[in-house]
Amino acid sequence: MQKLIYLDYAATTPVDPKVLKEMQNYFTINGIFGNSSSYLHTFSLKARNIIENARINIANIIGSKKEEIIFTSSATESINLAIKGIAFNYLNHKKKNIITSFMEHKAVLETCNFVKKLGIKIIYIKNSNKGVINLNILEKKITYQTILVSIMHINNEIGTINDIIKIGEICKKNNVILHVDATQSMGKYSFNLKNMNIDLLSFSAHKFYGPKGIGVLYIKNNKKKINLFPLLHGGGQENGLRSGTLATHQIVGMSKALSITNNLINKEKERITFLKKKLWSGIKNIPGIYLNGSLKHSSPYIINIGFKNIFNKILILEMKNIAISTSSACNSNKYHLSYVLKSLGLNNNLIQSSIRISFGRFTTEKEINYTIKKFHFIIKKIKKKYL
Ligand SMILES: *Cc1c(COP(=O)(O)O)cnc(C)c1O
């Protein structure tokens, strides 16, 4: 069998072997398995120590205080806690609104759809055809009724980057809370949240070589007190915001993965930028190819392209040993067609012909060379077979 090539790092990443090794210390009777919120015995204290050290490490890396870090099960949960957590405080104020964009992850859009049913108005900001939020439009839409702005940093389908520094300034000036979905940027961009006007920030470990099932919600703790309504009630862990026994192994794994990834940010950015350029220049002359979003204003880790009149699912199946995807992991008919690509103004034909390729730590130049050759070969083959 041919070697498998993974080019779907935006969907998830493999766990770093060093992370896995570290995680194995927190399961068995010989390890640190205790419940961090049990009583005063050593098993509990040890677990608590490990967890608090991980919290401090993560806080140091993102430039926050340790009290500002809440552990959740996923970015999806963090996003739910951020948006519902704010919205639930305003259920009797029917005029309140939340501003978001058409390009957000489903976790944001579906949570907004849910709170909309509870009476919160949702206002969507249009993005440009390059996939970036227009800051003037954002500022115009903010009113005294706005309780929250939720905008992603890097889009998971096309890799375009929003200017969250400026968005933060706008939100601060207008005294509204800003939530940022940073799931595609954590471990790829350096954050110093101390100096950023971001109130809430969501991310999860499995996008940066940590385990699945663990995420963070950062909650800024300054003069502007952010009051979140908890989604899970129980033992009162995480300042009462997220009850449930903390998953020591997951938390340590996330912390370790973030340390490793963070140390590689610059080196990897350079390497991946080179690979993305190499891939694009190797395939950009294939007849019918087009690029979605922007090459210039996008993350090096994601490229979204299409081949006119070639259905993406056929292309993906034909690429066999190369794992690429339609725009995003899709699990319902509602999202059959990428709404992100739609927001760029693409027609259905172009949307159905688009694919996402995403790179990561284990992507090699050899794999990219192979992928370029394969694209040339497969596009010719499909055209002969179907067109
Ligand atoms: C993957 C992803 C999510 C969801 O993260 P989970 O941890 O899988 O819930 C949310 N937003 C963006 C931008 C993502 O890429």
The ligand as an ORCA input file, in Angstrom:
! r2SCAN-3c Opt
* xyz 0 1
  C     -11.779     22.772     15.531
  C     -12.386     24.105     15.736
  C     -13.383     24.312     16.706
  C     -13.931     23.189     17.541
  O     -12.970     22.673     18.374
  P     -13.259     21.361     19.250
  O     -12.187     21.357     20.263
  O     -13.126     20.217     18.275
  O     -14.604     21.465     19.806
  C     -13.876     25.573     16.867
  N     -13.431     26.595     16.126
  C     -12.476     26.455     15.201
  C     -12.018     27.628     14.421
  C     -11.929     25.200     14.964
  O     -10.996     25.053     14.028
*
